[in-house]
Amino acid sequence: MILNKLKSDINNHHVYYTLQCLNNEISYDLNHSIGHKLTLSYSQNIYCVNCGKKTKKSFMNGFCYTCFISSPLTSPCILKPELCRAHHQEGRDIEWETKHHNQPHVVYLAFTSHIKVGVTRLTQIPTRWVDQGATKTIIIANTPNRYLAGCIEVYLKEFFSDKTAWQAMLKQSNSPSICMDSVKQEAIGYLSPDYLDYIDDRSCEQIFYYPI
């Protein structure tokens, strides 16, 4: 049985997880499984998450080597948005880049193990935040493409981390009393005047509660 990425849903700020298998044909409600025994047995088989080919080793979240070096899903700009060239009609797959990267993106602040800055496509909210385990978030800026969002993130990385210490995050039982609106104003104060036209003046703090 091949496991897929956990599916998450949000209801009244509470996060609900579903374990999905076999191309989402089978699913398990994980929130109701908390406190019960769950056993996983590794079959010793690895399949590429992109092409489905059986492989001896996986790269970057489950890709075979061929897909790792050729798929737009593993392009350098996935990890470093400031390297994106989709707005110039350049990339490994122009059609894919246009559909996913030459689209509205947001720059946000999130509290995971600490305050971090990040970038994601607008349509990935709030999924991206839940994937990172953020308990509080707020949008700083809206941009027309991934490249500009990456440039703003690079600028803010001088003042905020872009990494999560997941060990520290998992040890926290409660979200600290941090006002994300105040942190947002602090971040805006750091920005270069070149980026002020992209500031989101309407966004406010969002809070998430996880099943622990």
MILUM-959186 format. One line per 2 residues: number of its first residue (from 0); for each residue x, y, z of N, C-alpha, C. Coordinates in pm, 1 decimal. Each point is the difference from the previous one (the first is absolute). Layout:
NUM> X Y Z X Y Z X Y Z ~ ... .
END
This chain:
0> 85.0 -118.7 0.0 -85.0 118.7 0.0 89.4 124.8 0.0 ~ -27.5 93.9 -90.5 80.4 121.2 -11.7 -69.1 114.7 73.2 .
2> 73.8 64.8 91.0 -55.9 111.3 75.6 14.8 130.0 -78.0 ~ -102.8 81.7 4.5 5.2 133.5 -57.6 17.7 102.3 111.1 .
4> 21.9 123.4 -38.7 12.0 108.1 97.3 -128.7 10.5 83.0 ~ 13.9 30.5 128.0 -117.0 17.1 86.1 -90.8 109.5 -54.3 .
6> -128.7 -25.3 2.6 -97.6 101.3 -38.1 -44.4 71.9 126.9 ~ -4.2 131.9 -4.1 -40.7 76.7 117.3 -121.0 85.7 -32.4 .
8> -90.9 8.7 94.2 -117.6 86.0 -10.4 -7.3 84.6 126.3 ~ -63.2 116.2 -11.5 -10.1 91.0 113.7 -146.0 32.1 25.6 .
10> -39.0 -13.6 125.3 -136.0 32.1 41.3 7.4 81.0 129.6 ~ -42.2 125.7 -7.7 2.9 88.0 116.6 139.9 6.7 62.4 .
12> 100.7 16.2 -85.7 140.8 14.9 38.2 65.0 -131.4 43.7 ~ -75.4 -108.8 5.7 55.5 -129.0 41.3 38.4 -81.7 -123.0 .
14> 117.1 -64.5 7.0 52.9 -76.2 -112.3 -37.9 -146.9 11.9 ~ -48.3 -57.5 -110.5 -38.4 -141.0 -5.3 80.6 -68.3 -110.4 .
16> 57.9 -116.2 33.3 88.1 -70.4 -93.4 -62.0 -130.4 -49.1 ~ 28.7 -30.9 -126.2 -40.2 -126.7 -59.2 121.2 -64.0 -65.7 .
18> 26.9 -126.7 34.2 107.6 -76.9 -63.1 -56.1 -60.7 -127.8 ~ 66.2 27.6 -113.8 -51.1 -46.0 -129.3 96.1 -100.2 -64.0 .
20> -57.7 -102.2 -61.3 79.8 -106.7 -59.3 -51.0 -33.4 -140.5 ~ 87.2 -62.2 -79.3 -38.3 -50.2 -132.1 -72.8 104.4 -82.5 .
22> 70.9 110.8 -27.0 -58.2 107.8 -81.6 -133.3 49.7 57.0 ~ -3.8 9.3 132.4 -113.9 54.6 73.0 -124.5 -88.5 -4.5 .
24> 15.6 -126.4 -41.4 -115.0 -89.9 -4.3 -37.7 -49.2 139.4 ~ 95.5 -1.5 91.1 -24.6 -42.2 137.9 43.9 112.4 92.5 .
26> -80.0 30.6 101.7 36.2 107.0 93.4 -35.9 -38.5 142.4 ~ 76.1 56.8 95.2 -20.2 -26.8 142.0 -6.2 132.2 76.1 .
28> -100.1 14.6 83.0 -14.1 119.4 84.4 99.3 -10.4 115.3 ~ 101.6 85.2 -0.9 105.2 -9.9 101.3 -36.1 67.5 131.7 .
30> -81.1 104.9 -3.7 -34.1 67.9 125.3 -68.6 -94.5 97.8 ~ -85.8 -87.5 -52.5 -69.6 -93.9 87.6 86.9 -119.8 36.3 .
32> 120.7 -4.6 -56.6 90.9 -110.8 31.6 99.4 36.8 109.4 ~ -1.9 125.2 44.6 92.5 42.1 106.3 -28.9 -80.2 127.7 .
34> 105.9 -55.5 56.6 -16.0 -83.1 119.1 -10.2 -146.9 -31.9 ~ -13.1 -35.5 -128.3 -7.9 -139.4 -42.1 131.9 -42.5 -64.4 .
36> 23.2 -129.8 -8.0 122.6 -52.5 -56.7 -8.2 -0.9 -152.7 ~ 105.9 44.9 -63.8 8.7 0.0 -145.5 132.3 -64.5 -39.5 .
38> -5.6 -101.1 -83.7 119.7 -71.3 -41.3 24.7 20.0 -149.0 ~ 123.1 39.7 -35.2 40.6 14.4 -139.1 113.1 -98.8 -28.0 .
40> -10.6 -73.5 -108.4 104.1 -94.3 -39.2 56.1 41.9 -135.5 ~ 132.0 17.8 -7.2 64.7 44.5 -122.9 22.3 -118.9 -93.8 .
42> -48.8 10.2 -122.2 6.4 -111.1 -96.9 133.0 -8.1 -72.0 ~ 89.6 96.6 25.5 129.9 9.2 -67.9 -12.6 44.5 -145.8 .
44> -116.8 45.4 -41.4 -20.6 47.0 -136.3 -15.4 151.5 -1.8 ~ 68.9 65.3 -93.4 -5.9 145.3 -13.3 -49.7 33.3 -140.6 .
46> -99.6 86.2 -9.4 -54.7 41.2 -128.5 4.6 151.8 -11.7 ~ 34.8 47.1 -117.4 8.1 144.3 -23.9 -137.5 63.4 14.1 .
48> -8.1 110.7 73.4 -128.0 68.3 19.9 -46.1 73.1 -125.4 ~ 89.6 12.7 -97.4 -34.5 72.8 -123.0 -39.3 -94.3 -114.0 .
50> 88.8 -94.2 -34.0 -26.4 -89.6 -113.3 -48.1 -137.9 42.2 ~ 13.5 -33.8 128.8 -46.5 -129.4 49.1 97.5 -113.8 -19.1 .
52> 115.7 27.8 -60.5 98.4 -105.1 -26.2 63.6 -49.0 129.9 ~ 24.0 -131.3 7.5 69.9 -55.3 115.2 145.9 41.8 -5.5 .
54> 53.5 41.8 113.9 136.4 52.5 3.0 71.4 -49.5 125.4 ~ 132.8 -6.6 -7.3 77.2 -46.3 114.9 17.6 108.2 105.2 .
56> -6.5 125.8 -43.4 23.1 112.1 90.9 -89.3 116.1 -40.9 ~ -48.2 74.9 97.5 -83.8 115.6 -32.7 73.5 129.1 32.7 .
58> -38.4 104.8 -71.1 62.6 130.3 16.1 -107.9 105.8 23.7 ~ 29.6 96.7 87.2 -86.4 116.4 22.0 -148.1 -37.8 12.6 .
60> -35.0 -60.8 109.0 -139.9 -33.7 30.3 -59.2 -108.3 -88.5 ~ 84.5 -89.7 -53.3 -55.9 -117.6 -64.6 11.9 -11.2 -150.2 .
62> 90.2 72.0 -63.4 15.7 -6.7 -144.8 110.7 -97.8 -38.0 ~ -16.4 -67.6 -115.8 110.8 -78.1 -54.4 103.0 98.7 -53.8 .
64> 118.2 -48.2 -33.2 106.0 92.1 -41.6 -35.4 72.9 -129.9 ~ -61.7 -71.1 -93.9 -36.4 61.9 -127.8 -94.4 117.3 20.7 .
66> -102.0 -19.6 81.2 -95.4 108.2 27.9 64.7 109.5 83.9 ~ 90.5 -39.1 87.9 68.2 97.2 85.4 77.1 103.1 -81.9 .
68> 61.9 -45.0 -109.4 81.4 93.3 -80.2 -77.9 63.1 -115.0 ~ -126.8 -42.6 -22.4 -73.0 51.5 -116.5 -137.3 58.4 31.1 .
70> -62.3 -40.2 108.8 -136.2 45.3 28.0 -1.9 143.8 51.3 ~ -100.2 79.2 -40.6 -12.7 135.7 54.8 -30.3 -1.2 148.3 .
72> -47.6 -113.1 50.1 -30.1 -12.6 142.8 125.6 -2.7 85.9 ~ 115.4 -21.5 -64.3 125.5 -3.7 75.6 96.7 109.1 -46.6 .
74> -50.3 99.9 -69.7 83.7 111.5 -44.8 59.3 73.5 120.3 ~ 115.3 62.7 -15.6 61.2 75.4 110.1 -94.2 104.7 59.9 .
76> -89.6 56.9 -82.1 -87.2 105.6 51.6 -109.5 -52.8 91.4 ~ -13.9 -132.3 10.0 -95.6 -55.2 97.0 45.8 36.0 141.2 .
78> 130.2 -12.3 24.2 56.7 33.2 131.3 45.8 144.6 7.9 ~ 33.8 58.5 -114.7 47.3 138.5 -3.6 -83.4 78.2 -102.4 .
80> -115.0 52.3 41.7 -91.0 68.7 -92.7 64.6 114.7 -76.6 ~ 102.8 60.7 57.6 65.1 112.5 -66.2 72.6 -41.6 -128.6 .
82> 15.6 -131.0 -22.1 63.6 -50.4 -121.8 -101.0 -27.9 -111.0 ~ -126.3 18.6 28.2 -105.3 -32.0 -97.6 10.0 89.7 -123.2 .
84> -21.1 -59.9 -118.5 6.9 73.0 -126.2 -131.3 -11.6 -78.7 ~ -104.4 -44.7 66.3 -127.8 -20.9 -69.2 -53.8 128.6 -60.9 .
86> 25.1 113.2 66.3 -50.1 127.6 -51.4 71.3 41.4 -128.1 ~ 109.9 -68.2 -32.2 71.0 22.3 -125.7 -24.8 -114.0 -99.2 .
88> -100.9 -82.4 33.3 -31.5 -116.0 -84.0 119.9 -94.0 -14.1 ~ 67.3 -22.6 111.7 113.6 -90.6 3.9 -19.9 -101.9 111.2 .
90> 58.8 -119.0 -16.2 -9.6 -103.3 101.9 1.9 -138.1 -61.7 ~ -4.8 -102.8 83.3 5.7 -137.8 -48.4 -123.4 -37.5 -81.7 .
92> -114.1 54.9 38.7 -125.2 -27.1 -70.4 -79.9 130.0 1.3 ~ 0.7 72.8 -110.8 -59.9 133.1 -3.9 -148.4 -4.0 35.1 .
94> -71.8 -100.1 -50.7 -143.6 -9.7 28.1 -24.5 -18.0 149.6 ~ 79.5 -88.3 61.9 -14.5 -23.6 144.4 39.7 124.1 78.8 .
96> 110.4 62.5 -38.7 48.2 119.8 69.1 -103.7 112.3 -6.7 ~ -62.1 15.3 -116.6 -101.9 104.3 -15.6 -120.1 -27.7 88.8 .
98> -39.4 -125.7 6.7 -118.0 -38.1 77.5 22.4 11.2 149.6 ~ 122.4 -28.6 46.0 25.5 -6.2 144.0 83.7 115.0 56.2 .
100> 93.0 53.8 -79.4 91.4 101.6 53.1 -25.5 140.2 -52.8 ~ -50.6 10.4 -121.1 -33.2 133.0 -51.2 -144.4 32.3 38.3 .
102> -27.1 -15.6 127.9 -132.3 17.3 59.7 15.0 80.0 130.2 ~ -109.6 54.1 52.9 8.9 75.2 125.8 61.8 -82.1 113.1 .
104> 96.5 58.7 67.2 65.9 -60.5 115.4 -9.9 94.5 119.7 ~ 20.8 -54.6 118.6 -0.1 82.7 120.8 129.4 -20.4 76.8 .
106> 41.5 105.0 67.6 109.0 -7.2 97.7 -66.6 7.8 136.1 ~ 34.4 -90.9 89.2 -69.3 -7.2 128.5 97.6 -17.0 115.7 .
108> -49.1 27.5 118.5 70.4 -32.1 123.8 -79.0 -109.0 70.2 ~ 70.1 -96.2 56.0 -66.7 -108.8 70.6 75.0 -31.8 127.9 .
110> -74.5 -40.6 102.2 64.8 -48.5 121.9 -3.9 -152.0 -2.4 ~ 119.1 -60.6 -7.1 11.9 -145.0 9.4 75.2 -30.5 129.9 .
112> 133.6 -7.9 -9.6 81.7 -6.1 122.0 37.2 140.7 42.1 ~ -17.0 93.6 -93.3 30.1 141.1 19.7 -62.3 74.1 -118.7 .
114> 16.3 130.1 -6.3 -51.0 75.3 -115.0 87.8 -27.5 -121.9 ~ -61.2 -38.2 -111.3 72.7 -24.4 -123.6 -70.4 70.3 -114.7 .
116> 75.3 27.9 -106.4 -57.0 60.0 -119.5 -7.7 -107.2 -108.0 ~ -103.1 5.7 -82.8 -15.3 -100.5 -103.7 -73.9 52.4 -120.7 .
118> -1.9 -81.7 -104.4 -66.1 33.1 -126.7 -85.0 -118.4 -43.2 ~ -117.0 26.5 -52.8 -80.7 -107.2 -58.2 -96.6 56.5 -102.2 .
120> -47.4 -86.4 -87.7 -100.2 42.5 -96.5 -130.6 30.8 73.0 ~ -71.2 99.9 -45.4 -122.1 44.0 68.5 -98.6 -114.2 18.6 .
122> -10.7 -88.0 -99.4 -95.7 -110.7 8.2 43.0 -108.2 98.8 ~ 123.7 8.7 52.9 50.1 -98.8 96.2 -27.6 39.2 145.0 .
124> -69.6 110.4 18.3 -38.4 41.9 135.3 -137.2 -58.6 33.3 ~ -17.1 -61.4 117.9 95.5 -11.7 112.1 80.0 -130.2 0.8 .
126> -10.2 -80.0 -107.1 67.3 -130.5 -1.5 148.3 10.1 33.9 ~ 68.3 96.8 -58.9 143.3 15.7 24.3 28.1 25.9 146.9 .
128> -82.8 81.7 62.7 21.5 32.2 141.2 -18.8 -123.1 88.4 ~ -100.1 -78.8 -30.6 -25.3 -121.4 78.1 112.8 -100.8 -21.6 .
130> 48.2 -11.8 -124.9 112.0 -90.5 -27.8 121.1 33.5 86.0 ~ 19.4 128.6 27.9 115.1 43.4 79.0 -25.4 -5.4 150.0 .
132> -122.6 -27.6 38.9 -31.2 -4.9 142.0 -11.9 136.0 65.2 ~ -34.4 101.3 -79.2 -12.3 135.6 54.4 -122.9 11.5 90.0 .
134> 16.8 62.9 115.4 -113.5 22.4 89.9 -59.7 138.5 -18.5 ~ 81.8 94.1 -52.1 -48.2 135.1 -30.1 65.4 46.1 -129.5 .
136> -76.4 71.1 -83.4 54.6 49.4 -126.5 -60.2 135.6 -33.9 ~ 66.9 69.2 -90.9 -54.1 124.6 -53.2 70.1 29.5 -133.6 .
138> -74.3 52.0 -95.0 55.3 33.7 -131.1 60.4 140.1 4.9 ~ 119.4 12.8 -56.1 65.6 130.6 -7.6 -24.4 65.7 -135.5 .
140> 20.6 -79.0 -107.0 -5.4 58.4 -133.8 -62.5 -94.9 -101.2 ~ -60.6 58.7 -103.2 -53.4 -74.6 -113.5 78.2 39.8 -123.9 .
142> 45.6 -97.6 -76.6 77.0 28.7 -120.8 -61.6 -73.3 -119.8 ~ 26.4 46.6 -121.9 -58.4 -64.4 -118.3 71.8 -127.0 -43.5 .
144> 117.4 -28.4 58.8 72.9 -121.7 -38.7 91.7 -45.7 112.9 ~ 57.7 -118.4 -19.3 84.3 -60.4 103.5 131.2 75.6 17.7 .
146> 54.7 49.7 -110.5 128.6 69.6 6.0 -4.4 120.3 94.6 ~ -98.9 85.8 -16.0 -8.4 119.0 85.5 -19.9 -37.2 146.9 .
148> -81.9 -101.7 23.8 -19.6 -45.8 138.0 132.2 -48.9 58.0 ~ 78.5 -69.4 -83.5 130.1 -48.2 45.3 95.7 113.3 31.9 .
150> -5.1 106.2 -80.2 87.4 115.5 25.7 -33.4 65.4 134.4 ~ -128.8 11.2 29.5 -41.0 58.5 128.4 42.1 -90.9 115.0 .
152> -15.2 -131.4 -20.1 39.9 -94.3 104.5 149.3 11.4 27.6 ~ 81.0 7.4 -105.2 145.6 13.1 16.9 32.3 124.8 80.6 .
154> -69.5 107.9 -28.6 22.3 125.4 72.1 -32.5 -16.6 148.8 ~ -112.2 -67.2 29.1 -42.8 -15.2 139.5 78.7 -106.9 75.9 .
156> 70.3 -87.2 -73.4 80.6 -102.2 67.3 117.7 60.3 75.5 ~ 26.8 126.8 -26.5 102.4 70.0 78.9 -48.4 23.5 143.0 .
158> -132.7 -8.6 19.4 -58.3 32.7 130.6 -78.9 -115.8 60.8 ~ -47.4 -92.5 -84.6 -76.8 -114.8 47.6 56.4 -127.4 -63.3 .
160> -6.4 -109.7 72.9 44.7 -127.8 -54.4 -99.6 -49.5 -105.4 ~ 47.0 -86.2 -89.9 -90.7 -64.4 -94.7 -5.2 -150.6 25.6 .
162> 51.6 -43.0 115.7 2.6 -142.5 35.6 -79.9 -24.0 128.5 ~ -46.2 -123.9 15.2 -69.4 -41.7 122.0 83.5 -104.5 72.5 .
164> 20.1 17.9 129.2 64.6 -102.7 82.1 -110.6 -95.3 44.5 ~ -20.7 -107.2 -77.0 -118.4 -83.9 23.6 1.9 -69.0 136.4 .
166> 121.2 -28.9 51.5 5.9 -62.8 132.8 -58.7 93.6 105.2 ~ 36.8 128.9 -7.4 -51.9 97.5 95.7 -149.2 21.2 -20.5 .
168> -42.6 -0.7 -126.1 -141.9 20.2 -30.8 -85.9 -109.6 64.3 ~ 46.4 -125.0 -8.9 -79.5 -111.3 51.1 -8.1 -1.9 152.9 .
170> 92.2 67.5 65.8 -0.4 2.6 146.9 -93.8 105.3 56.1 ~ -50.5 87.0 -84.3 -88.0 107.0 46.5 -142.6 -50.8 11.9 .
172> -60.6 21.7 114.0 -138.2 -44.0 20.9 -99.2 112.2 -26.8 ~ 46.6 123.9 8.1 -89.0 113.5 -22.8 68.8 105.1 -85.6 .
174> -81.4 75.0 -75.0 54.2 109.4 -80.2 31.9 116.8 92.3 ~ 116.2 58.9 -11.0 37.7 111.6 87.0 -83.9 123.8 -29.4 .
176> 0.5 91.7 94.8 -80.7 122.1 -14.6 73.1 101.9 -86.1 ~ 13.5 -32.3 -128.4 64.3 89.2 -95.7 -107.4 61.4 -88.8 .
178> 3.4 130.9 -13.0 -94.9 69.6 -85.9 59.8 10.1 -139.9 ~ -55.3 -76.3 -93.4 54.8 -2.5 -135.6 -19.6 133.3 -72.4 .
180> -103.2 73.6 35.9 -21.9 131.2 -61.6 115.7 94.4 32.5 ~ 49.3 -8.4 124.5 113.2 84.2 40.2 127.7 -42.2 -71.0 .
182> 19.9 -132.9 -12.0 118.8 -49.6 -69.3 -4.6 39.5 -147.7 ~ -120.2 -1.2 -57.3 -15.2 40.8 -139.8 43.0 145.5 -19.4 .
184> -41.9 87.9 88.7 37.9 140.6 -10.8 151.0 16.5 13.9 ~ 58.7 -81.4 86.7 146.3 2.5 15.0 65.9 -39.2 -132.1 .
186> -52.2 -106.2 -64.4 57.1 -47.9 -125.5 -13.8 104.5 -110.0 ~ -114.4 65.0 -6.3 -22.7 103.2 -101.3 100.7 113.5 16.9 .
188> 32.9 29.1 124.3 96.7 105.0 27.6 138.7 -31.4 -51.8 ~ 30.5 -130.4 -16.7 129.8 -40.6 -51.0 8.2 6.0 -153.0 .
190> -115.9 -3.0 -65.7 -2.1 -16.6 -144.8 57.7 118.8 -76.1 ~ 59.4 -31.2 -112.7 46.2 103.2 -91.9 -121.4 69.7 -61.7 .
192> 8.0 130.8 -27.4 -110.4 71.3 -65.8 -42.4 -64.4 -132.0 ~ 90.4 -76.0 -63.4 -31.1 -65.4 -127.0 -113.9 -101.0 13.0 .
194> -22.5 -50.4 122.9 -97.6 -106.2 18.8 -128.6 46.2 69.5 ~ -9.2 125.1 35.9 -113.8 46.7 78.2 -132.1 -4.5 -76.4 .
196> 5.9 3.3 -133.0 -122.9 -7.1 -78.8 -68.5 -136.2 11.0 ~ 73.4 -100.3 48.7 -55.9 -135.1 9.2 -54.5 -32.9 139.0 .
198> 10.0 92.0 93.1 -46.2 -24.1 137.4 -149.7 -31.0 3.4 ~ -36.1 -100.2 77.9 -140.7 -35.7 21.2 -48.2 71.5 126.4 .
200> -83.1 102.1 -16.6 -47.6 79.1 114.6 -120.9 -62.5 69.0 ~ -61.6 -99.4 -62.6 -125.2 -53.7 53.4 15.8 -130.3 77.0 .
202> 112.4 -66.4 -14.7 16.1 -130.9 64.6 9.9 14.1 150.9 ~ -47.0 -101.7 69.8 6.7 -1.6 146.6 47.3 -137.6 46.4 .
204> 26.0 -9.2 127.4 53.7 -123.2 57.9 -97.3 -117.3 -15.0 ~ 55.2 -115.9 -35.0 -77.4 -123.5 -2.1 61.4 -97.6 98.8 .
206> -86.5 -76.8 66.2 44.4 -91.9 104.5 -43.7 -142.3 -34.7 ~ 88.6 -98.8 28.3 -30.9 -139.1 -27.7 25.2 -86.2 125.0 .
208> -89.4 -95.3 20.6 13.0 -93.0 112.3 15.8 -141.7 -56.2 ~ 100.5 -72.0 51.1 32.7 -131.9 -53.6 -40.6 -111.3 96.3 .
210> -31.5 -116.6 -55.3 -35.7 -115.0 85.4 126.3 -58.3 63.2 ~ 15.7 17.8 128.9 120.3 -47.1 70.0 -42.3 -97.2 111.7 .
END
